[in-house]
């Protein structure tokens, strides 16, 4: 819940156009180990504005670890 609130209640973007999301815990609906209720999430930041296809393509070229097939299935959107 902390993470969800942070996404919708976040402060205004910083000078670099990003919004800081504080560390918290996340409880997904599926994908947890037996008996696990949630897991910690480190603090991170998000762009405050939409990213174009070209910007995303440039990101993936710069960070090949995020290319399709290299990302853990739990982190990737299903097609």
Residue, then its C-alpha position, 0 to 999 in steps of 0.5 A: x500500500x505504501x508503494x501504491x500511495x507513493x505512486x498516486x500521492x507523490x510530490x511534484x517532479x524534481x528539476x530533472x523531471x522525475x518523481x522520487x518514490x520512497x522505499x516500502x513493501x509490495x504485496x502482489x496478488x500472485x508470484x509470492x513464495x508459500x507463506x510470503x505476504x510481501x517483499x521490500x522495494x528499494x526507493x526509486x524514481x519515475x519519469x513524471x511524463x510519458x516516454x515515447x517509443x523512440x525514448x524507450x528504444x534508446x533506453x533499451x539500446x543503452x541497457x541491454x539487460x532490459x531487452x525482451x527475453x532478458x528480463x525476469x518473467x515476473x517483471x515483464x508484461x505478458x503479451 
